[in-house]
Amino acid sequence: MKKILLTGSSGFLGSVVLKELSKKNIVYFISRKKIPNSKVKKNTKQIYYKDYSQLDLKLKKIKIDIVIHCATHYAKKHDKYDIEKFSDSNLIFGNILLENLKKMSVKTFINFSTVWENYNGINDNFYNLYSVYKRNFSNLILYYKRLNSKINFFNLFLSDTFGEFDKRPKIINILKTNYKGNKVSKIISSKLFINLINVIDIINAIDIILRNNIKPGDYNLINPKDISVHELVKKFNSKNKKKLKIKWLSKKIIKDKIFKKKILRNWIPKNSNINNIIDAIRR
């Protein structure tokens, strides 16, 4: 069994990574909130810390094969209170990990970033402040990659995600909540396109990296096909007696281009088509 160090286990993506990878591996998860031993699941170990000095000391004492860095502070539109959180979660915390990779004997480091670093397909065209901090962390990875040439660094770029147990107030959950409550959903445009990946397909991508001889580097984990929200609603309503109620606010075309990066060899997002999204709304 491989030893994996995971960050962000309390978030949507990280919680699924913890659940799935602990089936065949030992997963150490870092947490600022102490969890009683009785609630720590099989094949998982908690690394609880109060401050970064304590975390640094604890990381020096363990040996790890793989680090999977899911932790992040996200805000689509920031306010002044987000700035410190961006610095803490998206830079300083990750820097502590990178500084200890060699001491932990890490062989592989997997980081998750965002396609918003290159908004609308343009290199270094940052969509928001969150994407700037994600790029800054990518630059930190480049620095530590030079210091640790024997470690395989993977930077995986995501568009947007969905899946079971996702509670975030994003478009799929908004449609789902209003559908169950028989309410009208207001959608910005009848010509809105979205790019979604099921979290299970992300788990499959991690599995491919861990099981195969994949060349380290930057990879996009995106849906090869953008999905029209109008077509999604139309198809959903054709399959269900109870209908989605939509108020379209405009007819403006909203479709972001995604900056081209490599795609993982043999990775196909089989769980991210329009029917999977319909099932997620109906579930």
C-alpha atoms as an extended CHARMM CRD file, in Angstrom:
* protein
*
       283  EXT
         1         1  MET       CA              0.0000000000        0.0000000000        0.0000000000  PROA      1               0.0000000000
         2         2  LYS       CA              1.2950000000        3.4720000000       -0.9170000000  PROA      2               0.0000000000
         3         3  LYS       CA              1.4940000000        6.2200000000        1.6840000000  PROA      3               0.0000000000
         4         4  ILE       CA             -0.3290000000        9.3540000000        0.5280000000  PROA      4               0.0000000000
         5         5  LEU       CA             -0.3680000000       12.7790000000        2.1560000000  PROA      5               0.0000000000
         6         6  LEU       CA             -3.5950000000       14.6610000000        1.3730000000  PROA      6               0.0000000000
         7         7  THR       CA             -4.5630000000       18.2800000000        1.9240000000  PROA      7               0.0000000000
         8         8  GLY       CA             -8.0630000000       19.7390000000        1.6530000000  PROA      8               0.0000000000
         9         9  SER       CA             -9.8400000000       16.6100000000        2.8810000000  PROA      9               0.0000000000
        10        10  SER       CA            -12.7310000000       18.6730000000        4.2860000000  PROA      10              0.0000000000
        11        11  GLY       CA            -13.5320000000       20.1430000000        0.8560000000  PROA      11              0.0000000000
        12        12  PHE       CA            -15.5780000000       18.5680000000       -1.9230000000  PROA      12              0.0000000000
        13        13  LEU       CA            -12.7140000000       17.2580000000       -4.0680000000  PROA      13              0.0000000000
        14        14  GLY       CA            -10.4570000000       16.3450000000       -1.1480000000  PROA      14              0.0000000000
        15        15  SER       CA            -13.1920000000       14.4280000000        0.6890000000  PROA      15              0.0000000000
        16        16  VAL       CA            -13.7850000000       12.2240000000       -2.3610000000  PROA      16              0.0000000000
        17        17  VAL       CA            -10.0300000000       11.6880000000       -2.8250000000  PROA      17              0.0000000000
        18        18  LEU       CA             -9.7920000000       10.6150000000        0.8340000000  PROA      18              0.0000000000
        19        19  LYS       CA            -12.7220000000        8.2090000000        0.5150000000  PROA      19              0.0000000000
        20        20  GLU       CA            -11.5890000000        6.5910000000       -2.7440000000  PROA      20              0.0000000000
        21        21  LEU       CA             -7.8080000000        6.4130000000       -2.3010000000  PROA      21              0.0000000000
        22        22  SER       CA             -7.9870000000        5.0550000000        1.2620000000  PROA      22              0.0000000000
        23        23  LYS       CA             -9.5600000000        1.8750000000       -0.1610000000  PROA      23              0.0000000000
        24        24  LYS       CA             -6.1420000000        0.7060000000       -1.3970000000  PROA      24              0.0000000000
        25        25  ASN       CA             -3.6560000000        3.0840000000        0.2610000000  PROA      25              0.0000000000
        26        26  ILE       CA             -2.7420000000        4.6170000000        3.6070000000  PROA      26              0.0000000000
        27        27  VAL       CA             -3.8360000000        8.2580000000        3.4740000000  PROA      27              0.0000000000
        28        28  TYR       CA             -2.4990000000       10.8440000000        5.9170000000  PROA      28              0.0000000000
        29        29  PHE       CA             -4.7910000000       13.8780000000        5.9160000000  PROA      29              0.0000000000
        30        30  ILE       CA             -3.7830000000       17.2580000000        7.2910000000  PROA      30              0.0000000000
        31        31  SER       CA             -6.3350000000       19.0480000000        9.4440000000  PROA      31              0.0000000000
        32        32  ARG       CA             -6.5480000000       22.1550000000       11.6150000000  PROA      32              0.0000000000
        33        33  LYS       CA             -9.6600000000       20.7160000000       13.2260000000  PROA      33              0.0000000000
        34        34  LYS       CA             -8.9670000000       17.7740000000       15.5140000000  PROA      34              0.0000000000
        35        35  ILE       CA            -11.0930000000       14.7460000000       14.7170000000  PROA      35              0.0000000000
        36        36  PRO       CA            -11.7150000000       12.1230000000       17.4430000000  PROA      36              0.0000000000
        37        37  ASN       CA             -9.8750000000        8.8540000000       16.7450000000  PROA      37              0.0000000000
        38        38  SER       CA            -13.2190000000        7.0360000000       16.7540000000  PROA      38              0.0000000000
        39        39  LYS       CA            -14.2220000000        8.9950000000       13.6320000000  PROA      39              0.0000000000
        40        40  VAL       CA            -10.9820000000        8.4910000000       11.6970000000  PROA      40              0.0000000000
        41        41  LYS       CA            -11.7470000000        5.9920000000        8.9320000000  PROA      41              0.0000000000
        42        42  LYS       CA             -9.8680000000        2.7980000000        8.1050000000  PROA      42              0.0000000000
        43        43  ASN       CA             -6.5270000000        3.3000000000        6.2990000000  PROA      43              0.0000000000
        44        44  THR       CA             -6.4750000000        7.0150000000        7.1690000000  PROA      44              0.0000000000
        45        45  LYS       CA             -4.3240000000        8.8940000000        9.6730000000  PROA      45              0.0000000000
        46        46  GLN       CA             -4.8740000000       12.4390000000       10.8820000000  PROA      46              0.0000000000
        47        47  ILE       CA             -2.0920000000       15.0230000000       11.0290000000  PROA      47              0.0000000000
        48        48  TYR       CA             -3.5170000000       17.6940000000       13.3070000000  PROA      48              0.0000000000
        49        49  TYR       CA             -1.6870000000       20.9880000000       13.7420000000  PROA      49              0.0000000000
        50        50  LYS       CA             -2.2810000000       24.2970000000       15.4910000000  PROA      50              0.0000000000
        51        51  ASP       CA              0.2850000000       26.3880000000       13.6240000000  PROA      51              0.0000000000
        52        52  TYR       CA              2.8040000000       26.0480000000       10.8180000000  PROA      52              0.0000000000
        53        53  SER       CA              5.7350000000       25.4110000000       13.1760000000  PROA      53              0.0000000000
        54        54  GLN       CA              3.9220000000       22.3760000000       14.5550000000  PROA      54              0.0000000000
        55        55  LEU       CA              2.9810000000       21.1920000000       11.0540000000  PROA      55              0.0000000000
        56        56  ASP       CA              6.5870000000       21.5570000000        9.9090000000  PROA      56              0.0000000000
        57        57  LEU       CA              7.8110000000       19.3810000000       12.8040000000  PROA      57              0.0000000000
        58        58  LYS       CA              5.2070000000       16.6910000000       12.1280000000  PROA      58              0.0000000000
        59        59  LEU       CA              5.9390000000       16.5040000000        8.4040000000  PROA      59              0.0000000000
        60        60  LYS       CA              9.6430000000       15.9740000000        9.0990000000  PROA      60              0.0000000000
        61        61  LYS       CA              8.8040000000       12.7880000000       11.0440000000  PROA      61              0.0000000000
        62        62  ILE       CA              6.8690000000       10.8960000000        8.3510000000  PROA      62              0.0000000000
        63        63  LYS       CA              7.7770000000        9.1310000000        5.1130000000  PROA      63              0.0000000000
        64        64  ILE       CA              5.3690000000        9.6260000000        2.2090000000  PROA      64              0.0000000000
        65        65  ASP       CA              5.2320000000        8.3090000000       -1.3680000000  PROA      65              0.0000000000
        66        66  ILE       CA              2.7430000000       10.7860000000       -2.8420000000  PROA      66              0.0000000000
        67        67  VAL       CA              1.4170000000       14.2270000000       -1.9040000000  PROA      67              0.0000000000
        68        68  ILE       CA             -1.9930000000       15.2440000000       -3.3010000000  PROA      68              0.0000000000
        69        69  HSD       CA             -2.5990000000       18.9430000000       -2.7180000000  PROA      69              0.0000000000
        70        70  CYS       CA             -6.3260000000       19.7850000000       -2.8980000000  PROA      70              0.0000000000
        71        71  ALA       CA             -6.4680000000       22.4980000000       -0.2340000000  PROA      71              0.0000000000
        72        72  THR       CA             -7.4270000000       25.9510000000       -1.4390000000  PROA      72              0.0000000000
        73        73  HSD       CA             -9.3210000000       29.0790000000       -0.5130000000  PROA      73              0.0000000000
        74        74  TYR       CA            -11.7280000000       29.9160000000       -3.3250000000  PROA      74              0.0000000000
        75        75  ALA       CA            -13.6290000000       33.1110000000       -4.0650000000  PROA      75              0.0000000000
        76        76  LYS       CA            -14.8960000000       33.9580000000       -7.5290000000  PROA      76              0.0000000000
        77        77  LYS       CA            -15.0800000000       37.6190000000       -6.5310000000  PROA      77              0.0000000000
        78        78  HSD       CA            -12.8950000000       38.5840000000       -3.6030000000  PROA      78              0.0000000000
        79        79  ASP       CA            -13.2510000000       41.1490000000       -0.8430000000  PROA      79              0.0000000000
        80        80  LYS       CA            -10.5740000000       42.4900000000        1.5150000000  PROA      80              0.0000000000
        81        81  TYR       CA            -11.0620000000       39.5410000000        3.9000000000  PROA      81              0.0000000000
        82        82  ASP       CA            -10.1630000000       37.0130000000        1.1850000000  PROA      82              0.0000000000
        83        83  ILE       CA             -6.6630000000       38.4030000000        0.6340000000  PROA      83              0.0000000000
        84        84  GLU       CA             -5.1810000000       36.9820000000        3.8420000000  PROA      84              0.0000000000
        85        85  LYS       CA             -6.9740000000       33.6670000000        3.2500000000  PROA      85              0.0000000000
        86        86  PHE       CA             -5.6190000000       33.4850000000       -0.3130000000  PROA      86              0.0000000000
        87        87  SER       CA             -2.0890000000       34.0220000000        0.9940000000  PROA      87              0.0000000000
        88        88  ASP       CA             -2.4740000000       31.5300000000        3.8320000000  PROA      88              0.0000000000
        89        89  SER       CA             -4.2450000000       28.6440000000        2.0810000000  PROA      89              0.0000000000
        90        90  ASN       CA             -3.0460000000       29.0470000000       -1.5030000000  PROA      90              0.0000000000
        91        91  LEU       CA              0.5970000000       29.9620000000       -0.9070000000  PROA      91              0.0000000000
        92        92  ILE       CA              2.0350000000       29.6520000000        2.6200000000  PROA      92              0.0000000000
        93        93  PHE       CA              0.4320000000       26.3100000000        3.5060000000  PROA      93              0.0000000000
        94        94  GLY       CA              1.5030000000       24.7360000000        0.2100000000  PROA      94              0.0000000000
        95        95  ASN       CA              4.9970000000       26.2010000000        0.5830000000  PROA      95              0.0000000000
        96        96  ILE       CA              5.3920000000       24.3180000000        3.8880000000  PROA      96              0.0000000000
        97        97  LEU       CA              4.6050000000       21.0950000000        2.0010000000  PROA      97              0.0000000000
        98        98  LEU       CA              7.0470000000       21.8370000000       -0.8060000000  PROA      98              0.0000000000
        99        99  GLU       CA              9.8060000000       22.6850000000        1.6720000000  PROA      99              0.0000000000
       100       100  ASN       CA              9.4510000000       19.2550000000        3.3020000000  PROA      100             0.0000000000
       101       101  LEU       CA              9.1510000000       17.0370000000        0.2060000000  PROA      101             0.0000000000
       102       102  LYS       CA             12.7490000000       15.8300000000        0.3040000000  PROA      102             0.0000000000
       103       103  LYS       CA             12.6650000000       15.1360000000        4.0560000000  PROA      103             0.0000000000
       104       104  MET       CA              9.4800000000       13.0640000000        3.6010000000  PROA      104             0.0000000000
       105       105  SER       CA             11.0800000000       11.0760000000        0.7150000000  PROA      105             0.0000000000
       106       106  VAL       CA              8.2150000000       12.0420000000       -1.5940000000  PROA      106             0.0000000000
       107       107  LYS       CA              8.2880000000       10.5680000000       -5.1020000000  PROA      107             0.0000000000
       108       108  THR       CA              5.2340000000       12.2940000000       -6.6180000000  PROA      108             0.0000000000
       109       109  PHE       CA              3.5560000000       15.6550000000       -5.9670000000  PROA      109             0.0000000000
       110       110  ILE       CA              0.0990000000       16.2890000000       -7.4790000000  PROA      110             0.0000000000
       111       111  ASN       CA             -1.3240000000       19.8090000000       -7.3770000000  PROA      111             0.0000000000
       112       112  PHE       CA             -4.7030000000       21.0740000000       -8.5770000000  PROA      112             0.0000000000
       113       113  SER       CA             -4.8840000000       24.4240000000      -10.2950000000  PROA      113             0.0000000000
       114       114  THR       CA             -7.4440000000       26.2910000000      -12.4070000000  PROA      114             0.0000000000
       115       115  VAL       CA             -7.9380000000       26.9990000000      -16.1180000000  PROA      115             0.0000000000
       116       116  TRP       CA             -8.7780000000       30.5480000000      -15.0020000000  PROA      116             0.0000000000
       117       117  GLU       CA             -5.0280000000       31.2240000000      -14.9130000000  PROA      117             0.0000000000
       118       118  ASN       CA             -5.3880000000       31.5490000000      -18.6900000000  PROA      118             0.0000000000
       119       119  TYR       CA             -8.9080000000       32.9300000000      -18.9880000000  PROA      119             0.0000000000
       120       120  ASN       CA            -10.6070000000       32.6600000000      -22.3660000000  PROA      120             0.0000000000
       121       121  GLY       CA             -7.6670000000       30.7120000000      -23.7670000000  PROA      121             0.0000000000
       122       122  ILE       CA             -5.1430000000       33.5460000000      -23.3500000000  PROA      122             0.0000000000
       123       123  ASN       CA             -1.8990000000       32.8040000000      -21.5080000000  PROA      123             0.0000000000
       124       124  ASP       CA             -1.4770000000       34.7540000000      -18.2310000000  PROA      124             0.0000000000
       125       125  ASN       CA             -4.9400000000       36.3190000000      -18.6090000000  PROA      125             0.0000000000
       126       126  PHE       CA             -6.1200000000       35.9810000000      -15.0080000000  PROA      126             0.0000000000
       127       127  TYR       CA             -9.8770000000       35.7890000000      -14.4700000000  PROA      127             0.0000000000
       128       128  ASN       CA             -9.7620000000       36.8330000000      -10.8120000000  PROA      128             0.0000000000
       129       129  LEU       CA             -7.4520000000       37.2220000000       -7.8100000000  PROA      129             0.0000000000
       130       130  TYR       CA             -7.9110000000       33.5510000000       -6.9020000000  PROA      130             0.0000000000
       131       131  SER       CA             -6.3580000000       32.5380000000      -10.2390000000  PROA      131             0.0000000000
       132       132  VAL       CA             -3.3940000000       34.8790000000       -9.6330000000  PROA      132             0.0000000000
       133       133  TYR       CA             -2.6030000000       33.1140000000       -6.3600000000  PROA      133             0.0000000000
       134       134  LYS       CA             -2.9360000000       29.7150000000       -8.0420000000  PROA      134             0.0000000000
       135       135  ARG       CA             -0.4260000000       30.8220000000      -10.6650000000  PROA      135             0.0000000000
       136       136  ASN       CA              1.9440000000       32.0410000000       -7.9480000000  PROA      136             0.0000000000
       137       137  PHE       CA              1.8220000000       28.6040000000       -6.3670000000  PROA      137             0.0000000000
       138       138  SER       CA              2.5470000000       27.0460000000       -9.7730000000  PROA      138             0.0000000000
       139       139  ASN       CA              5.6730000000       29.2160000000       -9.8460000000  PROA      139             0.0000000000
       140       140  LEU       CA              6.6570000000       27.8740000000       -6.4280000000  PROA      140             0.0000000000
       141       141  ILE       CA              6.3410000000       24.3620000000       -7.8350000000  PROA      141             0.0000000000
       142       142  LEU       CA              8.7400000000       25.2870000000      -10.6560000000  PROA      142             0.0000000000
       143       143  TYR       CA             11.3010000000       26.4630000000       -8.0980000000  PROA      143             0.0000000000
       144       144  TYR       CA             11.0710000000       23.3000000000       -5.9650000000  PROA      144             0.0000000000
       145       145  LYS       CA             11.0790000000       21.1460000000       -9.0860000000  PROA      145             0.0000000000
       146       146  ARG       CA             14.5600000000       22.5070000000       -9.8180000000  PROA      146             0.0000000000
       147       147  LEU       CA             15.6710000000       21.6990000000       -6.2540000000  PROA      147             0.0000000000
       148       148  ASN       CA             14.1330000000       18.2090000000       -6.2990000000  PROA      148             0.0000000000
       149       149  SER       CA             14.7970000000       16.7700000000       -9.7370000000  PROA      149             0.0000000000
       150       150  LYS       CA             13.9420000000       13.2090000000       -8.6420000000  PROA      150             0.0000000000
       151       151  ILE       CA             10.3750000000       14.1220000000       -7.6280000000  PROA      151             0.0000000000
       152       152  ASN       CA              7.6140000000       13.8730000000      -10.2390000000  PROA      152             0.0000000000
       153       153  PHE       CA              5.5290000000       17.0760000000      -10.2010000000  PROA      153             0.0000000000
       154       154  PHE       CA              2.0560000000       17.1120000000      -11.7510000000  PROA      154             0.0000000000
       155       155  ASN       CA             -0.0150000000       20.2920000000      -12.0710000000  PROA      155             0.0000000000
       156       156  LEU       CA             -3.6130000000       19.4070000000      -13.0090000000  PROA      156             0.0000000000
       157       157  PHE       CA             -5.8020000000       22.2250000000      -14.3250000000  PROA      157             0.0000000000
       158       158  LEU       CA             -9.5510000000       22.0030000000      -13.6420000000  PROA      158             0.0000000000
       159       159  SER       CA            -12.4630000000       23.9120000000      -15.1180000000  PROA      159             0.0000000000
       160       160  ASP       CA            -15.4170000000       23.1150000000      -12.8610000000  PROA      160             0.0000000000
       161       161  THR       CA            -16.5140000000       19.9780000000      -11.0570000000  PROA      161             0.0000000000
       162       162  PHE       CA            -19.6590000000       18.2170000000       -9.9080000000  PROA      162             0.0000000000
       163       163  GLY       CA            -20.6020000000       14.9730000000       -8.2310000000  PROA      163             0.0000000000
       164       164  GLU       CA            -22.4200000000       13.2190000000       -5.4390000000  PROA      164             0.0000000000
       165       165  PHE       CA            -22.3470000000       14.9810000000       -2.0490000000  PROA      165             0.0000000000
       166       166  ASP       CA            -21.3840000000       18.3040000000       -3.6560000000  PROA      166             0.0000000000
       167       167  LYS       CA            -23.0070000000       21.0430000000       -1.5440000000  PROA      167             0.0000000000
       168       168  ARG       CA            -21.4350000000       24.0920000000       -3.2060000000  PROA      168             0.0000000000
       169       169  PRO       CA            -23.8420000000       26.7740000000       -4.5490000000  PROA      169             0.0000000000
       170       170  LYS       CA            -22.9410000000       26.2040000000       -8.2090000000  PROA      170             0.0000000000
       171       171  ILE       CA            -25.1980000000       25.8870000000      -11.2270000000  PROA      171             0.0000000000
       172       172  ILE       CA            -25.9530000000       22.1500000000      -10.9030000000  PROA      172             0.0000000000
       173       173  ASN       CA            -26.9450000000       22.4850000000       -7.2430000000  PROA      173             0.0000000000
       174       174  ILE       CA            -28.9410000000       25.6500000000       -7.9430000000  PROA      174             0.0000000000
       175       175  LEU       CA            -30.9130000000       23.7740000000      -10.6170000000  PROA      175             0.0000000000
       176       176  LYS       CA            -31.2600000000       20.7820000000       -8.2950000000  PROA      176             0.0000000000
       177       177  THR       CA            -32.4970000000       22.8310000000       -5.3130000000  PROA      177             0.0000000000
       178       178  ASN       CA            -35.0020000000       24.8050000000       -7.3680000000  PROA      178             0.0000000000
       179       179  TYR       CA            -36.1900000000       21.6430000000       -9.1350000000  PROA      179             0.0000000000
       180       180  LYS       CA            -36.9470000000       19.9410000000       -5.8200000000  PROA      180             0.0000000000
       181       181  GLY       CA            -38.6010000000       23.0990000000       -4.4900000000  PROA      181             0.0000000000
       182       182  ASN       CA            -40.5660000000       23.6610000000       -7.7130000000  PROA      182             0.0000000000
       183       183  LYS       CA            -38.9500000000       27.0930000000       -8.0680000000  PROA      183             0.0000000000
       184       184  VAL       CA            -37.7940000000       29.0710000000      -11.0730000000  PROA      184             0.0000000000
       185       185  SER       CA            -34.0370000000       29.2110000000      -11.7500000000  PROA      185             0.0000000000
       186       186  LYS       CA            -32.6930000000       32.4400000000      -13.2210000000  PROA      186             0.0000000000
       187       187  ILE       CA            -29.9350000000       31.6980000000      -15.7410000000  PROA      187             0.0000000000
       188       188  ILE       CA            -27.7610000000       34.5160000000      -17.0800000000  PROA      188             0.0000000000
       189       189  SER       CA            -28.2250000000       33.4900000000      -20.7160000000  PROA      189             0.0000000000
       190       190  SER       CA            -29.9540000000       30.9270000000      -22.9170000000  PROA      190             0.0000000000
       191       191  LYS       CA            -26.6060000000       30.6700000000      -24.7350000000  PROA      191             0.0000000000
       192       192  LEU       CA            -24.4900000000       29.8290000000      -21.6910000000  PROA      192             0.0000000000
       193       193  PHE       CA            -21.9980000000       26.9780000000      -22.0900000000  PROA      193             0.0000000000
       194       194  ILE       CA            -20.3500000000       25.1690000000      -19.1720000000  PROA      194             0.0000000000
       195       195  ASN       CA            -17.4100000000       22.7850000000      -18.8610000000  PROA      195             0.0000000000
       196       196  LEU       CA            -17.8880000000       20.2650000000      -16.0780000000  PROA      196             0.0000000000
       197       197  ILE       CA            -15.9490000000       17.2410000000      -14.8740000000  PROA      197             0.0000000000
       198       198  ASN       CA            -17.3620000000       14.6070000000      -12.5480000000  PROA      198             0.0000000000
       199       199  VAL       CA            -15.1300000000       14.2280000000       -9.4870000000  PROA      199             0.0000000000
       200       200  ILE       CA            -15.0190000000       10.4690000000      -10.1790000000  PROA      200             0.0000000000
       201       201  ASP       CA            -13.2000000000       11.2130000000      -13.4440000000  PROA      201             0.0000000000
       202       202  ILE       CA            -10.6450000000       13.2100000000      -11.4550000000  PROA      202             0.0000000000
       203       203  ILE       CA            -10.1140000000       10.1900000000       -9.1900000000  PROA      203             0.0000000000
       204       204  ASN       CA             -9.5700000000        8.1160000000      -12.3430000000  PROA      204             0.0000000000
       205       205  ALA       CA             -6.9520000000       10.6390000000      -13.5200000000  PROA      205             0.0000000000
       206       206  ILE       CA             -5.0890000000       10.3590000000      -10.2020000000  PROA      206             0.0000000000
       207       207  ASP       CA             -5.2350000000        6.5820000000      -10.4970000000  PROA      207             0.0000000000
       208       208  ILE       CA             -3.7200000000        6.7350000000      -13.9990000000  PROA      208             0.0000000000
       209       209  ILE       CA             -0.8450000000        8.8770000000      -12.6860000000  PROA      209             0.0000000000
       210       210  LEU       CA             -0.1890000000        6.5000000000       -9.7950000000  PROA      210             0.0000000000
       211       211  ARG       CA             -0.3900000000        3.2950000000      -11.8360000000  PROA      211             0.0000000000
       212       212  ASN       CA              1.2670000000        4.2940000000      -15.0950000000  PROA      212             0.0000000000
       213       213  ASN       CA              4.5280000000        5.7200000000      -16.2870000000  PROA      213             0.0000000000
       214       214  ILE       CA              3.1070000000        9.2030000000      -17.0220000000  PROA      214             0.0000000000
       215       215  LYS       CA              5.5060000000       12.0020000000      -17.8600000000  PROA      215             0.0000000000
       216       216  PRO       CA              5.3520000000       14.7340000000      -15.1680000000  PROA      216             0.0000000000
       217       217  GLY       CA              4.1040000000       18.1730000000      -16.1830000000  PROA      217             0.0000000000
       218       218  ASP       CA              0.9990000000       20.3270000000      -16.6710000000  PROA      218             0.0000000000
       219       219  TYR       CA             -2.2350000000       18.6460000000      -17.7820000000  PROA      219             0.0000000000
       220       220  ASN       CA             -5.8070000000       19.8130000000      -18.3750000000  PROA      220             0.0000000000
       221       221  LEU       CA             -8.5530000000       17.7690000000      -16.7140000000  PROA      221             0.0000000000
       222       222  ILE       CA            -11.4410000000       19.2210000000      -18.6850000000  PROA      222             0.0000000000
       223       223  ASN       CA            -14.4730000000       18.0360000000      -20.5770000000  PROA      223             0.0000000000
       224       224  PRO       CA            -13.6250000000       17.7790000000      -24.2930000000  PROA      224             0.0000000000
       225       225  LYS       CA            -17.1120000000       19.1050000000      -25.0250000000  PROA      225             0.0000000000
       226       226  ASP       CA            -18.6740000000       22.2650000000      -23.5750000000  PROA      226             0.0000000000
       227       227  ILE       CA            -22.2910000000       21.7280000000      -22.5880000000  PROA      227             0.0000000000
       228       228  SER       CA            -25.0810000000       24.1270000000      -23.5300000000  PROA      228             0.0000000000
       229       229  VAL       CA            -27.2080000000       24.8430000000      -20.4540000000  PROA      229             0.0000000000
       230       230  HSD       CA            -30.1880000000       25.3840000000      -22.7680000000  PROA      230             0.0000000000
       231       231  GLU       CA            -29.6900000000       21.9070000000      -24.2700000000  PROA      231             0.0000000000
       232       232  LEU       CA            -29.1940000000       20.4670000000      -20.7850000000  PROA      232             0.0000000000
       233       233  VAL       CA            -32.5340000000       21.9020000000      -19.6160000000  PROA      233             0.0000000000
       234       234  LYS       CA            -34.2700000000       20.8160000000      -22.8190000000  PROA      234             0.0000000000
       235       235  LYS       CA            -33.0000000000       17.2420000000      -22.5230000000  PROA      235             0.0000000000
       236       236  PHE       CA            -33.7730000000       17.0960000000      -18.7890000000  PROA      236             0.0000000000
       237       237  ASN       CA            -37.3550000000       18.2230000000      -19.3540000000  PROA      237             0.0000000000
       238       238  SER       CA            -37.8540000000       15.7080000000      -22.1820000000  PROA      238             0.0000000000
       239       239  LYS       CA            -36.9310000000       12.8820000000      -19.7980000000  PROA      239             0.0000000000
       240       240  ASN       CA            -38.8880000000       13.9320000000      -16.7130000000  PROA      240             0.0000000000
       241       241  LYS       CA            -42.5430000000       14.5970000000      -15.9740000000  PROA      241             0.0000000000
       242       242  LYS       CA            -41.5850000000       17.2740000000      -13.4860000000  PROA      242             0.0000000000
       243       243  LYS       CA            -39.8540000000       20.0720000000      -15.3930000000  PROA      243             0.0000000000
       244       244  LEU       CA            -37.0370000000       22.4740000000      -14.6840000000  PROA      244             0.0000000000
       245       245  LYS       CA            -38.4410000000       26.0070000000      -14.6170000000  PROA      245             0.0000000000
       246       246  ILE       CA            -36.0460000000       28.5230000000      -16.1320000000  PROA      246             0.0000000000
       247       247  LYS       CA            -36.0650000000       32.2650000000      -16.6380000000  PROA      247             0.0000000000
       248       248  TRP       CA            -33.4320000000       33.1470000000      -19.2350000000  PROA      248             0.0000000000
       249       249  LEU       CA            -32.0700000000       36.6290000000      -18.5620000000  PROA      249             0.0000000000
       250       250  SER       CA            -30.4430000000       37.2040000000      -21.9640000000  PROA      250             0.0000000000
       251       251  LYS       CA            -29.3750000000       35.6320000000      -25.2580000000  PROA      251             0.0000000000
       252       252  LYS       CA            -25.7470000000       36.6470000000      -24.9800000000  PROA      252             0.0000000000
       253       253  ILE       CA            -23.2640000000       33.9360000000      -26.0130000000  PROA      253             0.0000000000
       254       254  ILE       CA            -21.1710000000       33.0010000000      -22.9690000000  PROA      254             0.0000000000
       255       255  LYS       CA            -18.5870000000       30.3950000000      -23.8640000000  PROA      255             0.0000000000
       256       256  ASP       CA            -15.0360000000       30.5370000000      -22.5100000000  PROA      256             0.0000000000
       257       257  LYS       CA            -12.1250000000       29.2010000000      -24.4890000000  PROA      257             0.0000000000
       258       258  ILE       CA             -9.7370000000       26.9930000000      -22.5160000000  PROA      258             0.0000000000
       259       259  PHE       CA             -5.9860000000       27.3640000000      -22.9150000000  PROA      259             0.0000000000
       260       260  LYS       CA             -4.6090000000       24.2140000000      -24.5210000000  PROA      260             0.0000000000
       261       261  LYS       CA             -2.4450000000       21.9430000000      -22.3870000000  PROA      261             0.0000000000
       262       262  LYS       CA             -1.6340000000       18.2590000000      -22.5820000000  PROA      262             0.0000000000
       263       263  ILE       CA             -4.2740000000       15.6370000000      -21.7650000000  PROA      263             0.0000000000
       264       264  LEU       CA             -3.3200000000       12.6090000000      -19.6700000000  PROA      264             0.0000000000
       265       265  ARG       CA             -2.6500000000        9.5180000000      -21.7540000000  PROA      265             0.0000000000
       266       266  ASN       CA             -5.5560000000        7.0240000000      -21.6020000000  PROA      266             0.0000000000
       267       267  TRP       CA             -7.7410000000        9.4040000000      -19.5460000000  PROA      267             0.0000000000
       268       268  ILE       CA            -11.3320000000        9.6950000000      -20.7780000000  PROA      268             0.0000000000
       269       269  PRO       CA            -13.9490000000       11.5340000000      -18.6420000000  PROA      269             0.0000000000
       270       270  LYS       CA            -16.5850000000        8.8080000000      -18.9950000000  PROA      270             0.0000000000
       271       271  ASN       CA            -18.7300000000       10.1330000000      -16.1330000000  PROA      271             0.0000000000
       272       272  SER       CA            -19.0360000000       13.7450000000      -17.3050000000  PROA      272             0.0000000000
       273       273  ASN       CA            -21.4850000000       13.7280000000      -20.2210000000  PROA      273             0.0000000000
       274       274  ILE       CA            -24.8420000000       15.4990000000      -20.3430000000  PROA      274             0.0000000000
       275       275  ASN       CA            -26.7030000000       12.4110000000      -19.0670000000  PROA      275             0.0000000000
       276       276  ASN       CA            -24.4410000000       12.2440000000      -15.9950000000  PROA      276             0.0000000000
       277       277  ILE       CA            -25.2480000000       15.8950000000      -15.2680000000  PROA      277             0.0000000000
       278       278  ILE       CA            -28.9840000000       15.2210000000      -15.6580000000  PROA      278             0.0000000000
       279       279  ASP       CA            -28.6620000000       12.3740000000      -13.1500000000  PROA      279             0.0000000000
       280       280  ALA       CA            -26.8450000000       14.7120000000      -10.7300000000  PROA      280             0.0000000000
       281       281  ILE       CA            -29.7150000000       17.2330000000      -10.8970000000  PROA      281             0.0000000000
       282       282  ARG       CA            -32.3590000000       14.5440000000      -10.4630000000  PROA      282             0.0000000000
       283       283  ARG       CA            -30.5330000000       12.6900000000       -7.6610000000  PROA      283             0.0000000000
